[in-house]
Amino acid sequence: MRLHDDIHNYYEKIVIEEIIKRQLEKSYNEDVMADFCCTVLNQLPARYIRYDVDMEFYLPQVERIHMQERVNTAIDVAISQIAKKKNLDD
C-alpha cells in the first residue's frame, strides 16, 4: 500500500517556516540540518493532512498559536543539543 503523495505532517511546514525565519540554514551544513529537522520533528506530535489550505482555514487561532509555541520549544531544544554535541566534540 502506498500513501497518497499529498499526505504530509503539517508540523513540517511550521518547522520549515521557523527555520527560515531564524535563518538556521546559515548556521549549519546540510547534514546537520537534516539531523536537526529530525530532532525537532521527533519532539512534536504528528498532524497529518492532505491540503495545507484546509488546515489554515479550519485551525482555530488558539491551536495555531499552541502549535507554533511547540515548534519554537522543539527548535530551541534541538539547538541546545547541537551546542552540547559540538562542545563534546571540541
PyMOL Python script that loads the backbone (N, CA, C, O; Angstrom):
from pymol import cmd

cmd.read_pdbstr("""\
ATOM      1  N   MET A   1       0.840  -1.186   0.000  1.00  0.00           N
ATOM      2  CA  MET A   1       0.000   0.000   0.000  1.00  0.00           C
ATOM      3  C   MET A   1       0.882   1.246   0.000  1.00  0.00           C
ATOM      4  O   MET A   1       1.929   1.278   0.647  1.00  0.00           O
ATOM      5  N   ARG A   2       0.463   2.229  -0.705  1.00  0.00           N
ATOM      6  CA  ARG A   2       1.202   3.477  -0.781  1.00  0.00           C
ATOM      7  C   ARG A   2       0.300   4.624  -0.340  1.00  0.00           C
ATOM      8  O   ARG A   2      -0.844   4.737  -0.780  1.00  0.00           O
ATOM      9  N   LEU A   3       0.832   5.466   0.532  1.00  0.00           N
ATOM     10  CA  LEU A   3       0.066   6.641   0.932  1.00  0.00           C
ATOM     11  C   LEU A   3       0.014   7.635  -0.216  1.00  0.00           C
ATOM     12  O   LEU A   3       0.885   7.643  -1.086  1.00  0.00           O
ATOM     13  N   HIS A   4      -0.979   8.443  -0.209  1.00  0.00           N
ATOM     14  CA  HIS A   4      -1.149   9.464  -1.239  1.00  0.00           C
ATOM     15  C   HIS A   4      -0.021  10.482  -1.166  1.00  0.00           C
ATOM     16  O   HIS A   4       0.435  10.822  -0.074  1.00  0.00           O
ATOM     17  N   ASP A   5       0.430  10.970  -2.305  1.00  0.00           N
ATOM     18  CA  ASP A   5       1.540  11.935  -2.370  1.00  0.00           C
ATOM     19  C   ASP A   5       1.246  13.235  -1.638  1.00  0.00           C
ATOM     20  O   ASP A   5       2.174  13.911  -1.194  1.00  0.00           O
ATOM     21  N   ASP A   6      -0.027  13.598  -1.503  1.00  0.00           N
ATOM     22  CA  ASP A   6      -0.388  14.864  -0.871  1.00  0.00           C
ATOM     23  C   ASP A   6      -0.405  14.802   0.656  1.00  0.00           C
ATOM     24  O   ASP A   6      -0.457  15.844   1.308  1.00  0.00           O
ATOM     25  N   ILE A   7      -0.364  13.615   1.232  1.00  0.00           N
ATOM     26  CA  ILE A   7      -0.450  13.478   2.686  1.00  0.00           C
ATOM     27  C   ILE A   7       0.901  13.841   3.296  1.00  0.00           C
ATOM     28  O   ILE A   7       1.944  13.325   2.896  1.00  0.00           O
ATOM     29  N   HIS A   8       0.850  14.744   4.279  1.00  0.00           N
ATOM     30  CA  HIS A   8       2.087  15.152   4.962  1.00  0.00           C
ATOM     31  C   HIS A   8       1.769  15.653   6.370  1.00  0.00           C
ATOM     32  O   HIS A   8       0.618  15.917   6.716  1.00  0.00           O
ATOM     33  N   ASN A   9       2.805  15.771   7.149  1.00  0.00           N
ATOM     34  CA  ASN A   9       2.685  16.240   8.518  1.00  0.00           C
ATOM     35  C   ASN A   9       2.689  17.774   8.494  1.00  0.00           C
ATOM     36  O   ASN A   9       3.658  18.378   8.035  1.00  0.00           O
ATOM     37  N   TYR A  10       1.644  18.392   8.971  1.00  0.00           N
ATOM     38  CA  TYR A  10       1.527  19.857   8.944  1.00  0.00           C
ATOM     39  C   TYR A  10       2.632  20.525   9.752  1.00  0.00           C
ATOM     40  O   TYR A  10       3.028  21.650   9.447  1.00  0.00           O
ATOM     41  N   TYR A  11       3.136  19.842  10.786  1.00  0.00           N
ATOM     42  CA  TYR A  11       4.219  20.417  11.576  1.00  0.00           C
ATOM     43  C   TYR A  11       5.464  20.671  10.719  1.00  0.00           C
ATOM     44  O   TYR A  11       6.238  21.580  11.018  1.00  0.00           O
ATOM     45  N   GLU A  12       5.664  19.886   9.664  1.00  0.00           N
ATOM     46  CA  GLU A  12       6.828  20.105   8.791  1.00  0.00           C
ATOM     47  C   GLU A  12       6.805  21.527   8.218  1.00  0.00           C
ATOM     48  O   GLU A  12       7.836  22.196   8.159  1.00  0.00           O
ATOM     49  N   LYS A  13       5.640  21.970   7.806  1.00  0.00           N
ATOM     50  CA  LYS A  13       5.502  23.317   7.239  1.00  0.00           C
ATOM     51  C   LYS A  13       5.860  24.380   8.275  1.00  0.00           C
ATOM     52  O   LYS A  13       6.581  25.329   7.970  1.00  0.00           O
ATOM     53  N   ILE A  14       5.359  24.222   9.491  1.00  0.00           N
ATOM     54  CA  ILE A  14       5.631  25.208  10.540  1.00  0.00           C
ATOM     55  C   ILE A  14       7.116  25.198  10.903  1.00  0.00           C
ATOM     56  O   ILE A  14       7.712  26.254  11.115  1.00  0.00           O
ATOM     57  N   VAL A  15       7.709  24.017  10.976  1.00  0.00           N
ATOM     58  CA  VAL A  15       9.140  23.908  11.290  1.00  0.00           C
ATOM     59  C   VAL A  15       9.972  24.592  10.212  1.00  0.00           C
ATOM     60  O   VAL A  15      10.880  25.359  10.530  1.00  0.00           O
ATOM     61  N   ILE A  16       9.681  24.329   8.959  1.00  0.00           N
ATOM     62  CA  ILE A  16      10.429  24.952   7.863  1.00  0.00           C
ATOM     63  C   ILE A  16      10.287  26.468   7.897  1.00  0.00           C
ATOM     64  O   ILE A  16      11.266  27.189   7.705  1.00  0.00           O
ATOM     65  N   GLU A  17       9.077  26.952   8.142  1.00  0.00           N
ATOM     66  CA  GLU A  17       8.865  28.404   8.235  1.00  0.00           C
ATOM     67  C   GLU A  17       9.725  29.009   9.341  1.00  0.00           C
ATOM     68  O   GLU A  17      10.317  30.073   9.157  1.00  0.00           O
ATOM     69  N   GLU A  18       9.796  28.337  10.483  1.00  0.00           N
ATOM     70  CA  GLU A  18      10.564  28.858  11.619  1.00  0.00           C
ATOM     71  C   GLU A  18      12.070  28.778  11.343  1.00  0.00           C
ATOM     72  O   GLU A  18      12.818  29.674  11.734  1.00  0.00           O
ATOM     73  N   ILE A  19      12.513  27.722  10.681  1.00  0.00           N
ATOM     74  CA  ILE A  19      13.933  27.601  10.307  1.00  0.00           C
ATOM     75  C   ILE A  19      14.329  28.749   9.389  1.00  0.00           C
ATOM     76  O   ILE A  19      15.392  29.347   9.556  1.00  0.00           O
ATOM     77  N   ILE A  20      13.478  29.056   8.425  1.00  0.00           N
ATOM     78  CA  ILE A  20      13.747  30.166   7.501  1.00  0.00           C
ATOM     79  C   ILE A  20      13.735  31.491   8.256  1.00  0.00           C
ATOM     80  O   ILE A  20      14.606  32.336   8.054  1.00  0.00           O
ATOM     81  N   LYS A  21      12.750  31.665   9.119  1.00  0.00           N
ATOM     82  CA  LYS A  21      12.639  32.905   9.904  1.00  0.00           C
ATOM     83  C   LYS A  21      13.891  33.140  10.750  1.00  0.00           C
ATOM     84  O   LYS A  21      14.389  34.262  10.842  1.00  0.00           O
ATOM     85  N   ARG A  22      14.392  32.066  11.365  1.00  0.00           N
ATOM     86  CA  ARG A  22      15.584  32.176  12.214  1.00  0.00           C
ATOM     87  C   ARG A  22      16.895  32.090  11.431  1.00  0.00           C
ATOM     88  O   ARG A  22      17.976  32.276  11.990  1.00  0.00           O
ATOM     89  N   GLN A  23      16.786  31.806  10.137  1.00  0.00           N
ATOM     90  CA  GLN A  23      17.951  31.678   9.249  1.00  0.00           C
ATOM     91  C   GLN A  23      18.936  30.616   9.752  1.00  0.00           C
ATOM     92  O   GLN A  23      20.151  30.797   9.680  1.00  0.00           O
ATOM     93  N   LEU A  24      18.399  29.528  10.252  1.00  0.00           N
ATOM     94  CA  LEU A  24      19.235  28.469  10.812  1.00  0.00           C
ATOM     95  C   LEU A  24      20.046  27.747   9.746  1.00  0.00           C
ATOM     96  O   LEU A  24      21.105  27.195  10.046  1.00  0.00           O
ATOM     97  N   GLU A  25      19.569  27.743   8.516  1.00  0.00           N
ATOM     98  CA  GLU A  25      20.303  27.064   7.452  1.00  0.00           C
ATOM     99  C   GLU A  25      21.654  27.732   7.182  1.00  0.00           C
ATOM    100  O   GLU A  25      22.534  27.132   6.563  1.00  0.00           O
ATOM    101  N   LYS A  26      21.815  28.967   7.644  1.00  0.00           N
ATOM    102  CA  LYS A  26      23.094  29.671   7.506  1.00  0.00           C
ATOM    103  C   LYS A  26      24.083  29.261   8.593  1.00  0.00           C
ATOM    104  O   LYS A  26      25.287  29.469   8.449  1.00  0.00           O
ATOM    105  N   SER A  27      23.581  28.681   9.673  1.00  0.00           N
ATOM    106  CA  SER A  27      24.418  28.302  10.802  1.00  0.00           C
ATOM    107  C   SER A  27      24.930  26.866  10.718  1.00  0.00           C
ATOM    108  O   SER A  27      25.955  26.535  11.315  1.00  0.00           O
ATOM    109  N   TYR A  28      24.227  26.024   9.988  1.00  0.00           N
ATOM    110  CA  TYR A  28      24.554  24.604   9.958  1.00  0.00           C
ATOM    111  C   TYR A  28      24.641  24.094   8.521  1.00  0.00           C
ATOM    112  O   TYR A  28      23.965  24.609   7.631  1.00  0.00           O
ATOM    113  N   ASN A  29      25.474  23.084   8.302  1.00  0.00           N
ATOM    114  CA  ASN A  29      25.554  22.490   6.965  1.00  0.00           C
ATOM    115  C   ASN A  29      24.344  21.580   6.722  1.00  0.00           C
ATOM    116  O   ASN A  29      23.540  21.351   7.625  1.00  0.00           O
ATOM    117  N   GLU A  30      24.224  21.066   5.499  1.00  0.00           N
ATOM    118  CA  GLU A  30      23.055  20.260   5.119  1.00  0.00           C
ATOM    119  C   GLU A  30      22.900  19.019   5.979  1.00  0.00           C
ATOM    120  O   GLU A  30      21.785  18.658   6.356  1.00  0.00           O
ATOM    121  N   ASP A  31      24.007  18.365   6.290  1.00  0.00           N
ATOM    122  CA  ASP A  31      23.966  17.147   7.090  1.00  0.00           C
ATOM    123  C   ASP A  31      23.441  17.436   8.493  1.00  0.00           C
ATOM    124  O   ASP A  31      22.598  16.702   9.009  1.00  0.00           O
ATOM    125  N   VAL A  32      23.936  18.493   9.100  1.00  0.00           N
ATOM    126  CA  VAL A  32      23.477  18.878  10.439  1.00  0.00           C
ATOM    127  C   VAL A  32      22.010  19.309  10.380  1.00  0.00           C
ATOM    128  O   VAL A  32      21.237  18.984  11.281  1.00  0.00           O
ATOM    129  N   MET A  33      21.626  20.026   9.344  1.00  0.00           N
ATOM    130  CA  MET A  33      20.230  20.469   9.216  1.00  0.00           C
ATOM    131  C   MET A  33      19.274  19.287   9.093  1.00  0.00           C
ATOM    132  O   MET A  33      18.169  19.330   9.633  1.00  0.00           O
ATOM    133  N   ALA A  34      19.680  18.240   8.396  1.00  0.00           N
ATOM    134  CA  ALA A  34      18.821  17.056   8.275  1.00  0.00           C
ATOM    135  C   ALA A  34      18.606  16.427   9.648  1.00  0.00           C
ATOM    136  O   ALA A  34      17.479  16.100  10.019  1.00  0.00           O
ATOM    137  N   ASP A  35      19.700  16.258  10.405  1.00  0.00           N
ATOM    138  CA  ASP A  35      19.577  15.716  11.761  1.00  0.00           C
ATOM    139  C   ASP A  35      18.778  16.655  12.655  1.00  0.00           C
ATOM    140  O   ASP A  35      17.974  16.214  13.476  1.00  0.00           O
ATOM    141  N   PHE A  36      19.008  17.945  12.489  1.00  0.00           N
ATOM    142  CA  PHE A  36      18.298  18.964  13.260  1.00  0.00           C
ATOM    143  C   PHE A  36      16.788  18.850  13.032  1.00  0.00           C
ATOM    144  O   PHE A  36      16.013  18.845  13.988  1.00  0.00           O
ATOM    145  N   CYS A  37      16.377  18.759  11.773  1.00  0.00           N
ATOM    146  CA  CYS A  37      14.946  18.661  11.457  1.00  0.00           C
ATOM    147  C   CYS A  37      14.332  17.396  12.050  1.00  0.00           C
ATOM    148  O   CYS A  37      13.214  17.433  12.564  1.00  0.00           O
ATOM    149  N   CYS A  38      15.054  16.280  11.982  1.00  0.00           N
ATOM    150  CA  CYS A  38      14.554  15.040  12.595  1.00  0.00           C
ATOM    151  C   CYS A  38      14.397  15.213  14.098  1.00  0.00           C
ATOM    152  O   CYS A  38      13.398  14.784  14.675  1.00  0.00           O
ATOM    153  N   THR A  39      15.384  15.843  14.733  1.00  0.00           N
ATOM    154  CA  THR A  39      15.328  16.069  16.175  1.00  0.00           C
ATOM    155  C   THR A  39      14.124  16.920  16.544  1.00  0.00           C
ATOM    156  O   THR A  39      13.421  16.625  17.511  1.00  0.00           O
ATOM    157  N   VAL A  40      13.888  17.970  15.778  1.00  0.00           N
ATOM    158  CA  VAL A  40      12.744  18.853  16.045  1.00  0.00           C
ATOM    159  C   VAL A  40      11.431  18.102  15.839  1.00  0.00           C
ATOM    160  O   VAL A  40      10.570  18.107  16.719  1.00  0.00           O
ATOM    161  N   LEU A  41      11.273  17.460  14.693  1.00  0.00           N
ATOM    162  CA  LEU A  41      10.004  16.801  14.377  1.00  0.00           C
ATOM    163  C   LEU A  41       9.710  15.627  15.304  1.00  0.00           C
ATOM    164  O   LEU A  41       8.544  15.337  15.572  1.00  0.00           O
ATOM    165  N   ASN A  42      10.731  14.956  15.793  1.00  0.00           N
ATOM    166  CA  ASN A  42      10.508  13.838  16.715  1.00  0.00           C
ATOM    167  C   ASN A  42       9.985  14.295  18.073  1.00  0.00           C
ATOM    168  O   ASN A  42       9.468  13.482  18.840  1.00  0.00           O
ATOM    169  N   GLN A  43      10.111  15.562  18.373  1.00  0.00           N
ATOM    170  CA  GLN A  43       9.574  16.109  19.625  1.00  0.00           C
ATOM    171  C   GLN A  43       8.102  16.521  19.498  1.00  0.00           C
ATOM    172  O   GLN A  43       7.439  16.801  20.497  1.00  0.00           O
ATOM    173  N   LEU A  44       7.612  16.552  18.282  1.00  0.00           N
ATOM    174  CA  LEU A  44       6.266  17.066  18.013  1.00  0.00           C
ATOM    175  C   LEU A  44       5.315  15.934  17.647  1.00  0.00           C
ATOM    176  O   LEU A  44       5.733  14.912  17.102  1.00  0.00           O
ATOM    177  N   PRO A  45       4.031  16.121  17.950  1.00  0.00           N
ATOM    178  CA  PRO A  45       3.066  15.100  17.526  1.00  0.00           C
ATOM    179  C   PRO A  45       2.867  15.179  16.017  1.00  0.00           C
ATOM    180  O   PRO A  45       3.062  16.232  15.412  1.00  0.00           O
ATOM    181  N   ALA A  46       2.487  14.088  15.432  1.00  0.00           N
ATOM    182  CA  ALA A  46       2.176  14.099  14.003  1.00  0.00           C
ATOM    183  C   ALA A  46       0.793  14.710  13.806  1.00  0.00           C
ATOM    184  O   ALA A  46      -0.136  14.438  14.567  1.00  0.00           O
ATOM    185  N   ARG A  47       0.677  15.521  12.795  1.00  0.00           N
ATOM    186  CA  ARG A  47      -0.611  16.142  12.453  1.00  0.00           C
ATOM    187  C   ARG A  47      -0.756  16.040  10.943  1.00  0.00           C
ATOM    188  O   ARG A  47      -0.486  16.992  10.210  1.00  0.00           O
ATOM    189  N   TYR A  48      -1.192  14.853  10.490  1.00  0.00           N
ATOM    190  CA  TYR A  48      -1.236  14.586   9.058  1.00  0.00           C
ATOM    191  C   TYR A  48      -2.447  15.237   8.416  1.00  0.00           C
ATOM    192  O   TYR A  48      -3.562  15.202   8.937  1.00  0.00           O
ATOM    193  N   ILE A  49      -2.182  15.825   7.274  1.00  0.00           N
ATOM    194  CA  ILE A  49      -3.232  16.486   6.498  1.00  0.00           C
ATOM    195  C   ILE A  49      -2.998  16.205   5.023  1.00  0.00           C
ATOM    196  O   ILE A  49      -1.958  15.683   4.621  1.00  0.00           O
ATOM    197  N   ARG A  50      -3.976  16.558   4.252  1.00  0.00           N
ATOM    198  CA  ARG A  50      -3.840  16.418   2.803  1.00  0.00           C
ATOM    199  C   ARG A  50      -3.581  17.768   2.151  1.00  0.00           C
ATOM    200  O   ARG A  50      -2.732  17.877   1.267  1.00  0.00           O
ATOM    201  N   TYR A  51      -4.301  18.789   2.577  1.00  0.00           N
ATOM    202  CA  TYR A  51      -4.149  20.116   1.973  1.00  0.00           C
ATOM    203  C   TYR A  51      -3.870  21.160   3.053  1.00  0.00           C
ATOM    204  O   TYR A  51      -4.622  21.274   4.021  1.00  0.00           O
ATOM    205  N   ASP A  52      -2.795  21.916   2.885  1.00  0.00           N
ATOM    206  CA  ASP A  52      -2.447  22.969   3.837  1.00  0.00           C
ATOM    207  C   ASP A  52      -3.567  23.988   3.979  1.00  0.00           C
ATOM    208  O   ASP A  52      -3.839  24.463   5.081  1.00  0.00           O
ATOM    209  N   VAL A  53      -4.208  24.321   2.891  1.00  0.00           N
ATOM    210  CA  VAL A  53      -5.237  25.359   2.921  1.00  0.00           C
ATOM    211  C   VAL A  53      -6.383  24.972   3.849  1.00  0.00           C
ATOM    212  O   VAL A  53      -6.945  25.837   4.520  1.00  0.00           O
ATOM    213  N   ASP A  54      -6.741  23.689   3.900  1.00  0.00           N
ATOM    214  CA  ASP A  54      -7.796  23.245   4.814  1.00  0.00           C
ATOM    215  C   ASP A  54      -7.387  23.467   6.258  1.00  0.00           C
ATOM    216  O   ASP A  54      -8.181  23.937   7.072  1.00  0.00           O
ATOM    217  N   MET A  55      -6.142  23.126   6.572  1.00  0.00           N
ATOM    218  CA  MET A  55      -5.644  23.284   7.935  1.00  0.00           C
ATOM    219  C   MET A  55      -5.617  24.756   8.312  1.00  0.00           C
ATOM    220  O   MET A  55      -6.023  25.125   9.414  1.00  0.00           O
ATOM    221  N   GLU A  56      -5.151  25.581   7.419  1.00  0.00           N
ATOM    222  CA  GLU A  56      -5.048  27.009   7.709  1.00  0.00           C
ATOM    223  C   GLU A  56      -6.428  27.650   7.860  1.00  0.00           C
ATOM    224  O   GLU A  56      -6.592  28.597   8.630  1.00  0.00           O
ATOM    225  N   PHE A  57      -7.409  27.145   7.136  1.00  0.00           N
ATOM    226  CA  PHE A  57      -8.750  27.703   7.192  1.00  0.00           C
ATOM    227  C   PHE A  57      -9.511  27.240   8.434  1.00  0.00           C
ATOM    228  O   PHE A  57     -10.188  28.037   9.084  1.00  0.00           O
ATOM    229  N   TYR A  58      -9.399  25.946   8.761  1.00  0.00           N
ATOM    230  CA  TYR A  58     -10.214  25.379   9.837  1.00  0.00           C
ATOM    231  C   TYR A  58      -9.523  25.345  11.197  1.00  0.00           C
ATOM    232  O   TYR A  58     -10.183  25.100  12.207  1.00  0.00           O
ATOM    233  N   LEU A  59      -8.220  25.583  11.250  1.00  0.00           N
ATOM    234  CA  LEU A  59      -7.492  25.511  12.515  1.00  0.00           C
ATOM    235  C   LEU A  59      -7.808  26.729  13.375  1.00  0.00           C
ATOM    236  O   LEU A  59      -7.590  27.860  12.942  1.00  0.00           O
ATOM    237  N   PRO A  60      -8.322  26.514  14.591  1.00  0.00           N
ATOM    238  CA  PRO A  60      -8.591  27.665  15.472  1.00  0.00           C
ATOM    239  C   PRO A  60      -7.287  28.403  15.795  1.00  0.00           C
ATOM    240  O   PRO A  60      -6.228  27.787  15.909  1.00  0.00           O
ATOM    241  N   GLN A  61      -7.377  29.698  15.939  1.00  0.00           N
ATOM    242  CA  GLN A  61      -6.202  30.532  16.196  1.00  0.00           C
ATOM    243  C   GLN A  61      -5.455  30.085  17.456  1.00  0.00           C
ATOM    244  O   GLN A  61      -4.225  30.093  17.483  1.00  0.00           O
ATOM    245  N   VAL A  62      -6.188  29.701  18.484  1.00  0.00           N
ATOM    246  CA  VAL A  62      -5.564  29.254  19.734  1.00  0.00           C
ATOM    247  C   VAL A  62      -4.708  28.011  19.489  1.00  0.00           C
ATOM    248  O   VAL A  62      -3.604  27.896  20.021  1.00  0.00           O
ATOM    249  N   GLU A  63      -5.217  27.096  18.692  1.00  0.00           N
ATOM    250  CA  GLU A  63      -4.458  25.882  18.390  1.00  0.00           C
ATOM    251  C   GLU A  63      -3.235  26.194  17.522  1.00  0.00           C
ATOM    252  O   GLU A  63      -2.169  25.608  17.715  1.00  0.00           O
ATOM    253  N   ARG A  64      -3.387  27.097  16.588  1.00  0.00           N
ATOM    254  CA  ARG A  64      -2.262  27.509  15.740  1.00  0.00           C
ATOM    255  C   ARG A  64      -1.145  28.119  16.609  1.00  0.00           C
ATOM    256  O   ARG A  64       0.033  27.819  16.409  1.00  0.00           O
ATOM    257  N   ILE A  65      -1.514  28.955  17.551  1.00  0.00           N
ATOM    258  CA  ILE A  65      -0.529  29.561  18.462  1.00  0.00           C
ATOM    259  C   ILE A  65       0.157  28.476  19.289  1.00  0.00           C
ATOM    260  O   ILE A  65       1.374  28.506  19.474  1.00  0.00           O
ATOM    261  N   HIS A  66      -0.621  27.524  19.783  1.00  0.00           N
ATOM    262  CA  HIS A  66      -0.058  26.429  20.575  1.00  0.00           C
ATOM    263  C   HIS A  66       0.925  25.604  19.736  1.00  0.00           C
ATOM    264  O   HIS A  66       1.987  25.221  20.226  1.00  0.00           O
ATOM    265  N   MET A  67       0.577  25.332  18.489  1.00  0.00           N
ATOM    266  CA  MET A  67       1.461  24.581  17.600  1.00  0.00           C
ATOM    267  C   MET A  67       2.764  25.344  17.374  1.00  0.00           C
ATOM    268  O   MET A  67       3.843  24.751  17.394  1.00  0.00           O
ATOM    269  N   GLN A  68       2.669  26.643  17.163  1.00  0.00           N
ATOM    270  CA  GLN A  68       3.862  27.467  16.947  1.00  0.00           C
ATOM    271  C   GLN A  68       4.751  27.470  18.191  1.00  0.00           C
ATOM    272  O   GLN A  68       5.975  27.401  18.084  1.00  0.00           O
ATOM    273  N   GLU A  69       4.137  27.550  19.355  1.00  0.00           N
ATOM    274  CA  GLU A  69       4.907  27.506  20.606  1.00  0.00           C
ATOM    275  C   GLU A  69       5.632  26.177  20.754  1.00  0.00           C
ATOM    276  O   GLU A  69       6.790  26.139  21.170  1.00  0.00           O
ATOM    277  N   ARG A  70       4.954  25.089  20.415  1.00  0.00           N
ATOM    278  CA  ARG A  70       5.589  23.766  20.493  1.00  0.00           C
ATOM    279  C   ARG A  70       6.772  23.674  19.529  1.00  0.00           C
ATOM    280  O   ARG A  70       7.810  23.107  19.869  1.00  0.00           O
ATOM    281  N   VAL A  71       6.615  24.227  18.340  1.00  0.00           N
ATOM    282  CA  VAL A  71       7.704  24.222  17.356  1.00  0.00           C
ATOM    283  C   VAL A  71       8.885  25.035  17.879  1.00  0.00           C
ATOM    284  O   VAL A  71      10.031  24.594  17.793  1.00  0.00           O
ATOM    285  N   ASN A  72       8.610  26.209  18.415  1.00  0.00           N
ATOM    286  CA  ASN A  72       9.690  27.052  18.942  1.00  0.00           C
ATOM    287  C   ASN A  72      10.443  26.338  20.059  1.00  0.00           C
ATOM    288  O   ASN A  72      11.672  26.384  20.103  1.00  0.00           O
ATOM    289  N   THR A  73       9.727  25.688  20.948  1.00  0.00           N
ATOM    290  CA  THR A  73      10.365  24.952  22.031  1.00  0.00           C
ATOM    291  C   THR A  73      11.206  23.804  21.478  1.00  0.00           C
ATOM    292  O   THR A  73      12.339  23.604  21.915  1.00  0.00           O
ATOM    293  N   ALA A  74      10.670  23.059  20.534  1.00  0.00           N
ATOM    294  CA  ALA A  74      11.395  21.929  19.939  1.00  0.00           C
ATOM    295  C   ALA A  74      12.660  22.408  19.229  1.00  0.00           C
ATOM    296  O   ALA A  74      13.697  21.749  19.305  1.00  0.00           O
ATOM    297  N   ILE A  75      12.586  23.538  18.546  1.00  0.00           N
ATOM    298  CA  ILE A  75      13.763  24.090  17.868  1.00  0.00           C
ATOM    299  C   ILE A  75      14.803  24.526  18.891  1.00  0.00           C
ATOM    300  O   ILE A  75      15.995  24.278  18.711  1.00  0.00           O
ATOM    301  N   ASP A  76      14.366  25.166  19.948  1.00  0.00           N
ATOM    302  CA  ASP A  76      15.305  25.595  20.992  1.00  0.00           C
ATOM    303  C   ASP A  76      16.016  24.388  21.620  1.00  0.00           C
ATOM    304  O   ASP A  76      17.217  24.444  21.886  1.00  0.00           O
ATOM    305  N   VAL A  77      15.286  23.319  21.852  1.00  0.00           N
ATOM    306  CA  VAL A  77      15.884  22.098  22.413  1.00  0.00           C
ATOM    307  C   VAL A  77      16.909  21.527  21.434  1.00  0.00           C
ATOM    308  O   VAL A  77      18.007  21.144  21.839  1.00  0.00           O
ATOM    309  N   ALA A  78      16.560  21.468  20.166  1.00  0.00           N
ATOM    310  CA  ALA A  78      17.485  20.930  19.158  1.00  0.00           C
ATOM    311  C   ALA A  78      18.745  21.780  19.054  1.00  0.00           C
ATOM    312  O   ALA A  78      19.842  21.241  18.911  1.00  0.00           O
ATOM    313  N   ILE A  79      18.603  23.090  19.125  1.00  0.00           N
ATOM    314  CA  ILE A  79      19.772  23.974  19.082  1.00  0.00           C
ATOM    315  C   ILE A  79      20.674  23.695  20.277  1.00  0.00           C
ATOM    316  O   ILE A  79      21.895  23.640  20.129  1.00  0.00           O
ATOM    317  N   SER A  80      20.090  23.519  21.457  1.00  0.00           N
ATOM    318  CA  SER A  80      20.912  23.247  22.642  1.00  0.00           C
ATOM    319  C   SER A  80      21.584  21.879  22.531  1.00  0.00           C
ATOM    320  O   SER A  80      22.712  21.711  22.994  1.00  0.00           O
ATOM    321  N   GLN A  81      20.913  20.909  21.931  1.00  0.00           N
ATOM    322  CA  GLN A  81      21.522  19.588  21.746  1.00  0.00           C
ATOM    323  C   GLN A  81      22.706  19.662  20.783  1.00  0.00           C
ATOM    324  O   GLN A  81      23.727  19.010  21.000  1.00  0.00           O
ATOM    325  N   ILE A  82      22.570  20.444  19.739  1.00  0.00           N
ATOM    326  CA  ILE A  82      23.677  20.614  18.796  1.00  0.00           C
ATOM    327  C   ILE A  82      24.848  21.303  19.478  1.00  0.00           C
ATOM    328  O   ILE A  82      26.001  20.928  19.269  1.00  0.00           O
ATOM    329  N   ALA A  83      24.558  22.302  20.287  1.00  0.00           N
ATOM    330  CA  ALA A  83      25.618  23.023  21.003  1.00  0.00           C
ATOM    331  C   ALA A  83      26.340  22.084  21.970  1.00  0.00           C
ATOM    332  O   ALA A  83      27.566  22.121  22.069  1.00  0.00           O
ATOM    333  N   LYS A  84      25.590  21.246  22.682  1.00  0.00           N
ATOM    334  CA  LYS A  84      26.208  20.295  23.608  1.00  0.00           C
ATOM    335  C   LYS A  84      27.102  19.315  22.856  1.00  0.00           C
ATOM    336  O   LYS A  84      28.216  19.020  23.290  1.00  0.00           O
ATOM    337  N   LYS A  85      26.610  18.816  21.730  1.00  0.00           N
ATOM    338  CA  LYS A  85      27.391  17.857  20.931  1.00  0.00           C
ATOM    339  C   LYS A  85      28.658  18.518  20.427  1.00  0.00           C
ATOM    340  O   LYS A  85      29.725  17.905  20.432  1.00  0.00           O
ATOM    341  N   LYS A  86      28.551  19.765  19.990  1.00  0.00           N
ATOM    342  CA  LYS A  86      29.711  20.484  19.485  1.00  0.00           C
ATOM    343  C   LYS A  86      30.745  20.670  20.590  1.00  0.00           C
ATOM    344  O   LYS A  86      31.943  20.522  20.348  1.00  0.00           O
ATOM    345  N   ASN A  87      30.296  20.993  21.793  1.00  0.00           N
ATOM    346  CA  ASN A  87      31.207  21.150  22.925  1.00  0.00           C
ATOM    347  C   ASN A  87      31.901  19.844  23.284  1.00  0.00           C
ATOM    348  O   ASN A  87      33.070  19.842  23.667  1.00  0.00           O
ATOM    349  N   LEU A  88      31.180  18.731  23.159  1.00  0.00           N
ATOM    350  CA  LEU A  88      31.771  17.420  23.437  1.00  0.00           C
ATOM    351  C   LEU A  88      32.807  17.038  22.379  1.00  0.00           C
ATOM    352  O   LEU A  88      33.808  16.386  22.677  1.00  0.00           O
ATOM    353  N   ASP A  89      32.547  17.459  21.130  1.00  0.00           N
ATOM    354  CA  ASP A  89      33.458  17.134  20.028  1.00  0.00           C
ATOM    355  C   ASP A  89      34.719  17.980  20.044  1.00  0.00           C
ATOM    356  O   ASP A  89      35.737  17.577  19.481  1.00  0.00           O
ATOM    357  N   ASP A  90      34.673  19.153  20.681  1.00  0.00           N
ATOM    358  CA  ASP A  90      35.836  20.062  20.705  1.00  0.00           C
ATOM    359  C   ASP A  90      36.923  19.591  21.629  1.00  0.00           C
ATOM    360  O   ASP A  90      37.956  20.249  21.753  1.00  0.00           O
TER     361      ASP A  90
END
""", "prot")
cmd.dss("prot")
cmd.show_as("cartoon", "prot")
cmd.util.cbc("prot")
cmd.orient("prot")
